[in-house]
Amino acid sequence: MPNNYSNRDRKKTPAASYGQRERKGFSPAGGRKNSDNPRERNSFRPAAARNTEESPRRNGRPFPAANPERDEFRRNSGYRDFEYREEARPRRERVPAYETRPDHDAETEKYILTGRNPIREALKNHRDLEKLMVQKGDLSGSALEIIQKAKEQKIMIQTVDKSRLDEIAPRHQGLIAFASAYQYCTVEDILEAAREKDEPPFIIILDGVTDPHNLGAIIRTAECVGAHGVIVPQHRSVGLTPAAVKSSAGAVEYVKVARVMNLNRTIEELQKANIWVYALTMNGKDFREVSFDGGTALVIGAEGEGISRLTEEKCDASVSLPMKGHLDSLNASVAAGIMMYHVFTSRNK
């Protein structure tokens, strides 16, 4: 009669006699001889012999024979085998991703608007919003109304996946808005502040600065040198986020910050008000050779890209900081601080 058993079934069939087990490496008591693997040592032991007090079990698997020297060596060498650990590692509770972000804290949560009704009321009251994040897909009803109002108020709208919104807030209803941590003003308010002090305007213009810590540091230095205001574009730039306001160390309470839609058009309006606009670039004129006695506006670009080409062409002149070391650039807030103090010393000799 032919043998129709597969190799898998043969493994499950025990050997015919203890003699065959001995020749194959198994001991008469069951299991392989001199094996450190508990599965092999106990593979042929009956269930009654395995489930005894002499052979306790954990997670359905039998413990190996006690060996203090081996266990101590593996414990000290970091051997990762759960059967030799004295205590199992406790399971860590799952924490939502938005709670583990370094920039997310209780202070930041106050400026995150979730749900359609809170965002609709914020738009109705013309509250300053940094951006509106919209879930990808078909939206209907009140969501379309909210998006239309945001477009009318020139608020940046960003379309993202649902998973991105889930990381920020679990109950978002497809919309999340980020409110500004401080109220913006207008360019005319900055010019009015200069007229009240009877001083030539001193304004800082930021082009493409996306780091909130740089923005906060620039606002802080602007307050120390007596600048009348800071201008940031609405797109491609960071606004008055909680991180920026915190980095300013309270200076945002005394320095006016304006947000404009078109930076180049704002530069043209400042030039009409008899204000000279200087771009801080890599190949401009040495800043020590320039006098900043009259109305002055300094344009500071991002660290990587710098000032955009069209904005640089709109400026009256380009100035640069001389470099002597191996590096050819400075941090945006550091470069802005050097230029602002040079303007301060030129006006207060």
SETOR-506054 format. One line per field, with one value per residue (C-alpha): residue number from 1; y, z, x. Coordinates in pm, 1 decimal. Each point is the difference from the previous one (the first is absolute). Layout:
<sites>
k: NUM / ...
py: Y / ...
pz: Z / ...
px: X / ...
</sites>
This chain:
<sites>
k: 1 / 2 / 3 / 4 / 5 / 6 / 7 / 8 / 9 / 10 / 11 / 12 / 13 / 14 / 15 / 16 / 17 / 18 / 19 / 20 / 21 / 22 / 23 / 24 / 25 / 26 / 27 / 28 / 29 / 30 / 31 / 32 / 33 / 34 / 35 / 36 / 37 / 38 / 39 / 40 / 41 / 42 / 43 / 44 / 45 / 46 / 47 / 48 / 49 / 50 / 51 / 52 / 53 / 54 / 55 / 56 / 57 / 58 / 59 / 60 / 61 / 62 / 63 / 64 / 65 / 66 / 67 / 68 / 69 / 70 / 71 / 72 / 73 / 74 / 75 / 76 / 77 / 78 / 79 / 80 / 81 / 82 / 83 / 84 / 85 / 86 / 87 / 88 / 89 / 90 / 91 / 92 / 93 / 94 / 95 / 96 / 97 / 98 / 99 / 100 / 101 / 102 / 103 / 104 / 105 / 106 / 107 / 108 / 109 / 110 / 111 / 112 / 113 / 114 / 115 / 116 / 117 / 118 / 119 / 120 / 121 / 122 / 123 / 124 / 125 / 126 / 127 / 128 / 129 / 130 / 131 / 132 / 133 / 134 / 135 / 136 / 137 / 138 / 139 / 140 / 141 / 142 / 143 / 144 / 145 / 146 / 147 / 148 / 149 / 150 / 151 / 152 / 153 / 154 / 155 / 156 / 157 / 158 / 159 / 160 / 161 / 162 / 163 / 164 / 165 / 166 / 167 / 168 / 169 / 170 / 171 / 172 / 173 / 174 / 175 / 176 / 177 / 178 / 179 / 180 / 181 / 182 / 183 / 184 / 185 / 186 / 187 / 188 / 189 / 190 / 191 / 192 / 193 / 194 / 195 / 196 / 197 / 198 / 199 / 200 / 201 / 202 / 203 / 204 / 205 / 206 / 207 / 208 / 209 / 210 / 211 / 212 / 213 / 214 / 215 / 216 / 217 / 218 / 219 / 220 / 221 / 222 / 223 / 224 / 225 / 226 / 227 / 228 / 229 / 230 / 231 / 232 / 233 / 234 / 235 / 236 / 237 / 238 / 239 / 240 / 241 / 242 / 243 / 244 / 245 / 246 / 247 / 248 / 249 / 250 / 251 / 252 / 253 / 254 / 255 / 256 / 257 / 258 / 259 / 260 / 261 / 262 / 263 / 264 / 265 / 266 / 267 / 268 / 269 / 270 / 271 / 272 / 273 / 274 / 275 / 276 / 277 / 278 / 279 / 280 / 281 / 282 / 283 / 284 / 285 / 286 / 287 / 288 / 289 / 290 / 291 / 292 / 293 / 294 / 295 / 296 / 297 / 298 / 299 / 300 / 301 / 302 / 303 / 304 / 305 / 306 / 307 / 308 / 309 / 310 / 311 / 312 / 313 / 314 / 315 / 316 / 317 / 318 / 319 / 320 / 321 / 322 / 323 / 324 / 325 / 326 / 327 / 328 / 329 / 330 / 331 / 332 / 333 / 334 / 335 / 336 / 337 / 338 / 339 / 340 / 341 / 342 / 343 / 344 / 345 / 346 / 347 / 348 / 349
py: 0.0 / 330.8 / 257.0 / 313.5 / 189.8 / 329.9 / 108.1 / 231.7 / -287.8 / -213.3 / 260.9 / -19.8 / -383.1 / -108.7 / -240.6 / -372.1 / -77.2 / 161.5 / -147.3 / 194.4 / 313.0 / -57.5 / -33.0 / 319.8 / 196.7 / -17.2 / -115.6 / -266.3 / 261.3 / 212.8 / 283.7 / 32.7 / -70.5 / 295.1 / 257.1 / 356.6 / 43.3 / -70.8 / -89.2 / -280.2 / -134.0 / -27.1 / -78.3 / -369.3 / 24.5 / -77.4 / 283.2 / -138.8 / 13.7 / 349.1 / 166.6 / -65.2 / 217.9 / -103.6 / 142.8 / 329.4 / 175.1 / 362.5 / 112.6 / -361.2 / -98.2 / -204.1 / 149.2 / -141.3 / -162.9 / 242.3 / 100.3 / 299.3 / 57.4 / 3.5 / 218.2 / 251.5 / 21.6 / 55.5 / 252.3 / 206.0 / -21.9 / 124.7 / -334.5 / 60.9 / -321.5 / 41.6 / -342.5 / 111.9 / 341.1 / 27.0 / 244.3 / 68.6 / 350.6 / 197.8 / 105.1 / 370.2 / 168.3 / 136.1 / 379.6 / 202.4 / 142.6 / 359.2 / -32.4 / -112.5 / 290.0 / 231.0 / 314.8 / -121.3 / 93.1 / 138.2 / 353.5 / -100.8 / -175.6 / 332.4 / 112.6 / -318.4 / 22.1 / -331.7 / -56.4 / 197.3 / 220.2 / 149.0 / 69.5 / 158.3 / 232.4 / 96.4 / 96.7 / 188.3 / 209.2 / 52.0 / -164.3 / -23.4 / -354.3 / -126.0 / -271.9 / -236.5 / -372.5 / -183.0 / -375.7 / -144.8 / -128.5 / 120.9 / 255.7 / 128.9 / 221.2 / 229.3 / -104.3 / 162.6 / 314.4 / 16.1 / -45.2 / 274.0 / 244.7 / -85.6 / 77.3 / 333.3 / 92.6 / -102.2 / -280.0 / -268.2 / -330.1 / -325.9 / -333.9 / -298.9 / -365.4 / -105.5 / -164.0 / 336.8 / 153.9 / -298.0 / 65.6 / 353.1 / -53.5 / -312.6 / 172.9 / 241.0 / -53.5 / 44.4 / 353.4 / 139.4 / 368.2 / 153.9 / 333.1 / 268.1 / 36.7 / 379.4 / 261.1 / 134.8 / 365.0 / 184.1 / 168.9 / 333.1 / -70.2 / -43.2 / 327.8 / 173.6 / -127.4 / 161.5 / 328.8 / 2.2 / -33.1 / 259.4 / -242.0 / -118.5 / -340.8 / -304.6 / -319.6 / -362.5 / -200.6 / -380.0 / -193.8 / -377.0 / -41.2 / -317.5 / -71.2 / 133.9 / 25.3 / 227.1 / 217.2 / 28.6 / 86.9 / 267.5 / 157.3 / 3.2 / 171.8 / 244.7 / 108.0 / 49.7 / 227.8 / 201.3 / -125.2 / 107.6 / -324.7 / -329.8 / -102.6 / -364.5 / -139.3 / -211.8 / -288.6 / -177.1 / 142.1 / -71.6 / 212.0 / 79.1 / -359.1 / -89.6 / -104.1 / 335.3 / 200.6 / -199.8 / 51.1 / 375.1 / 1.5 / 250.3 / 236.0 / -57.5 / 212.4 / 306.6 / -60.2 / 18.7 / -292.8 / 39.4 / -278.5 / 88.2 / -188.5 / 140.3 / 83.7 / 170.3 / 231.1 / 87.7 / 92.8 / 235.0 / 168.8 / 49.0 / 152.2 / 247.4 / 97.8 / 99.2 / -316.8 / -161.1 / -376.5 / -200.5 / -370.3 / -202.7 / -227.0 / -180.7 / 226.1 / 345.7 / 306.6 / -10.6 / 106.8 / 212.0 / 231.9 / 77.5 / 269.2 / -79.6 / 342.3 / 35.0 / -231.7 / -354.0 / -341.1 / -310.5 / -308.7 / -327.2 / -323.8 / -364.0 / -181.3 / -241.2 / 184.7 / 357.3 / 284.6 / -76.8 / 146.2 / 228.2 / 136.9 / 72.8 / 185.9 / 216.0 / 113.2 / 324.1 / -158.4 / -321.5 / -21.2 / -291.1 / -100.3 / -61.3 / -359.4 / -122.4 / -357.0 / -318.3 / 37.1 / 247.5 / 60.6 / 78.8 / -94.9 / 223.8 / 139.0 / 58.9 / 185.2 / 204.9 / 87.4 / 126.2 / 218.3 / 137.4 / 105.5 / 164.9 / 207.3 / 78.4 / 124.2 / 205.7 / 182.8 / 39.7 / 109.3
pz: 0.0 / -99.6 / 263.7 / -61.2 / 304.9 / -63.4 / 167.1 / 222.8 / 129.6 / 58.4 / 232.4 / 214.9 / 22.4 / 288.8 / -58.1 / 4.0 / 301.3 / 254.7 / -184.1 / -312.8 / 213.4 / 145.1 / -343.2 / -116.0 / 297.0 / 233.7 / 358.4 / 133.8 / 231.1 / -300.8 / -182.4 / -153.0 / 199.0 / 123.6 / -166.4 / 134.1 / -195.0 / 231.1 / -296.8 / -109.5 / 352.2 / 67.8 / -347.4 / 74.8 / 366.8 / 77.2 / 110.6 / 351.5 / 39.8 / -146.3 / 210.5 / 343.5 / 280.3 / -87.7 / -347.9 / 38.0 / -311.1 / -122.6 / -307.1 / -83.7 / -16.5 / 255.1 / 185.8 / -66.1 / 274.5 / 251.4 / -63.7 / 217.8 / -176.6 / -346.2 / 107.8 / 167.0 / -312.1 / -228.8 / 235.1 / 19.1 / -372.9 / -100.5 / -138.4 / -119.5 / 81.3 / 187.1 / 160.5 / 195.4 / 108.5 / 353.7 / -83.0 / -326.2 / -143.1 / 68.0 / -305.2 / -73.4 / -54.0 / -345.2 / -7.4 / -285.3 / -236.2 / 55.0 / 373.6 / -69.8 / -228.1 / 163.2 / -103.9 / 126.4 / 356.3 / 195.7 / -111.9 / -366.9 / 31.0 / 68.1 / -356.1 / -178.0 / -112.9 / -79.7 / -122.0 / -245.6 / 243.2 / 180.1 / -330.8 / -145.6 / 299.9 / -17.8 / -366.3 / 74.2 / 265.2 / -233.5 / 239.4 / -130.9 / -124.2 / -111.0 / -226.8 / -54.6 / -49.7 / -203.3 / -34.6 / -348.2 / -157.6 / -66.7 / 249.0 / 8.1 / 199.5 / 258.0 / -94.6 / -342.6 / 163.3 / 238.2 / -283.0 / -201.8 / 293.3 / 55.5 / -365.0 / 27.6 / 303.1 / -181.4 / 246.6 / -114.5 / -65.9 / 11.0 / -117.5 / 197.2 / 62.5 / 277.0 / 186.7 / 27.1 / 161.7 / 234.0 / 125.9 / 101.4 / 142.3 / 11.8 / -57.2 / -285.4 / -231.7 / -297.6 / 93.2 / 231.5 / 28.7 / 168.8 / 162.7 / 45.3 / 349.2 / -30.4 / -192.7 / -320.5 / -93.7 / -333.0 / -169.8 / 57.1 / 375.0 / -10.6 / -184.4 / 245.2 / 292.1 / -157.6 / -46.8 / 362.0 / 115.4 / -257.7 / -131.5 / -349.5 / -54.7 / 76.5 / -130.4 / -29.4 / -294.9 / 2.3 / -325.6 / 30.0 / 366.1 / 106.6 / 337.7 / 286.1 / 229.0 / -251.6 / -25.4 / 377.3 / 31.9 / -271.1 / 171.0 / 329.0 / -154.0 / -186.0 / 330.2 / 154.7 / -282.3 / -16.1 / -334.8 / -71.2 / -147.2 / -177.5 / -325.8 / -99.9 / -311.8 / 39.7 / -209.8 / 6.9 / 342.3 / 364.1 / 189.8 / 361.5 / 113.5 / 370.9 / -49.9 / -161.7 / 269.3 / 270.3 / -166.1 / -6.9 / 382.2 / 20.2 / -267.1 / -215.2 / 251.1 / -103.2 / -366.3 / -265.2 / -242.3 / -332.0 / -239.9 / -367.7 / -305.5 / -252.9 / 131.0 / -317.6 / -6.3 / 364.7 / -85.4 / -271.9 / 249.9 / 246.2 / -270.7 / -78.2 / 369.5 / -41.9 / 166.4 / -137.4 / -27.0 / 36.2 / -80.3 / 206.5 / -254.4 / -52.2 / -273.1 / 101.6 / 116.1 / 332.8 / 258.6 / 182.4 / -301.9 / -0.5 / 204.0 / 142.8 / 129.6 / -175.5 / -24.7 / -26.2 / -70.0 / 19.1 / -199.4 / 156.3 / -196.3 / 99.8 / 87.5 / -293.2 / -286.4 / 108.1 / -147.9 / -308.6 / -327.1 / -60.4 / 354.3 / -28.8 / -325.1 / 169.9 / 271.5 / -32.4 / 84.6 / 120.5 / 298.0 / 136.6 / 307.3 / -56.1 / 65.8 / 92.3 / 116.3 / -193.0 / 6.7 / -227.6 / 178.4 / 339.1 / 173.7 / -111.8 / 346.2 / 62.2 / -330.6 / 67.4 / 347.7 / -135.3 / -259.1 / 245.5 / 247.3 / -279.4 / -86.6 / 369.0 / 34.8 / -321.9 / 142.1 / 352.9 / -41.6
px: 0.0 / 153.4 / 84.6 / -207.2 / 119.6 / 174.8 / 319.7 / -196.0 / -212.4 / 307.4 / 145.2 / -307.8 / 26.1 / 230.3 / 286.0 / -82.0 / 215.3 / 225.5 / 293.6 / -83.7 / -41.4 / 344.1 / 153.1 / -173.4 / 130.3 / -298.8 / 19.0 / -239.6 / -155.8 / -92.1 / 173.9 / 342.5 / 312.4 / 208.4 / -227.1 / -41.8 / -320.5 / -297.8 / -218.0 / 237.1 / 56.7 / -373.0 / -126.3 / -77.6 / -88.1 / -364.0 / -225.8 / -27.7 / 378.8 / 30.6 / -271.1 / 143.8 / 127.7 / 354.6 / -51.7 / -192.6 / -129.7 / -19.2 / -191.2 / -74.9 / 368.5 / 198.2 / 291.3 / 346.2 / 197.8 / 146.5 / 359.0 / 107.9 / 331.9 / -155.4 / -291.1 / 231.4 / 217.9 / -297.4 / -154.2 / 320.1 / 71.2 / -345.5 / -116.6 / -356.7 / -185.1 / -324.6 / 27.6 / 307.8 / -128.7 / -122.6 / -280.4 / -175.4 / 32.9 / -319.3 / -198.6 / 9.1 / -330.9 / -63.7 / 20.9 / -151.8 / 258.6 / -105.0 / 77.3 / 358.2 / 87.7 / 257.7 / -187.7 / -337.4 / -90.0 / -290.0 / 84.1 / -7.5 / -334.5 / -172.0 / 75.6 / -111.2 / -362.4 / -167.2 / -350.5 / -207.9 / -191.3 / 305.6 / 174.3 / -313.0 / -35.2 / 368.8 / -39.2 / -319.9 / 180.1 / 301.1 / 242.5 / 356.1 / 63.9 / 338.6 / -138.4 / -289.4 / 67.3 / -263.3 / -36.8 / 38.2 / -318.2 / -350.2 / -129.3 / -351.2 / -231.1 / 156.7 / 355.4 / -31.7 / -137.9 / 297.1 / 250.8 / -165.8 / 16.0 / 365.7 / 76.6 / -179.8 / 211.6 / 323.0 / 79.6 / 240.2 / -179.3 / 196.9 / -144.4 / 133.7 / -81.9 / -233.4 / 290.0 / 175.5 / -307.5 / -30.7 / 353.6 / -95.4 / -347.7 / -217.7 / -336.4 / 56.4 / -302.2 / 232.4 / 114.8 / 267.9 / 91.0 / 303.0 / -71.9 / 264.2 / 137.5 / -4.7 / -193.6 / 153.5 / 1.9 / 27.4 / 295.0 / -169.9 / -3.1 / 379.0 / 47.6 / -233.9 / 209.8 / 308.9 / -184.6 / -114.5 / 362.5 / 112.1 / 264.1 / 86.7 / -165.2 / 209.2 / -164.2 / 110.5 / -135.6 / 30.4 / -9.7 / -38.9 / 100.4 / -181.6 / 161.9 / -216.4 / 304.5 / 174.9 / -309.9 / -23.9 / 369.9 / -29.2 / -301.4 / 187.8 / 303.8 / -226.2 / -150.8 / 345.9 / 121.3 / -322.3 / -133.5 / -355.7 / -127.4 / 55.3 / -167.9 / -51.5 / -171.8 / -307.9 / 134.6 / 338.6 / 76.6 / -63.9 / -247.6 / -72.9 / -23.2 / 22.3 / 363.3 / 87.8 / -176.5 / 176.5 / 340.1 / -56.8 / 10.1 / -285.1 / 134.7 / -308.0 / -191.3 / 202.5 / 88.2 / -269.5 / -10.9 / -181.0 / -90.5 / -39.4 / -117.0 / 249.1 / 346.1 / 119.2 / -300.4 / 64.3 / 360.2 / -126.6 / -233.1 / 285.6 / 217.3 / -277.5 / 10.4 / 368.8 / 133.5 / 316.3 / -20.7 / 323.4 / 31.3 / 246.4 / 172.7 / 330.9 / 141.0 / -115.7 / 187.7 / 181.1 / -257.7 / 261.2 / 19.0 / -373.2 / -171.6 / -342.3 / -97.0 / -337.4 / -295.0 / 133.7 / -145.1 / 219.7 / -100.8 / 118.9 / -30.4 / -4.3 / 320.8 / -8.2 / -168.1 / 58.7 / -201.1 / -205.4 / 122.2 / -299.3 / 12.6 / 371.3 / -57.8 / -263.8 / 243.8 / 197.3 / 336.9 / 162.0 / 232.0 / 200.3 / 196.6 / 373.0 / 111.3 / 346.0 / -55.2 / -64.4 / -378.7 / -171.6 / -331.1 / -151.6 / -318.5 / -286.8 / -64.9 / 373.1 / 46.3 / -311.0 / 126.8 / 334.6 / -171.8 / -254.1 / 267.8 / 198.0 / -308.6 / -41.5 / 358.3 / -27.8 / -300.7 / 137.3 / 361.3
</sites>
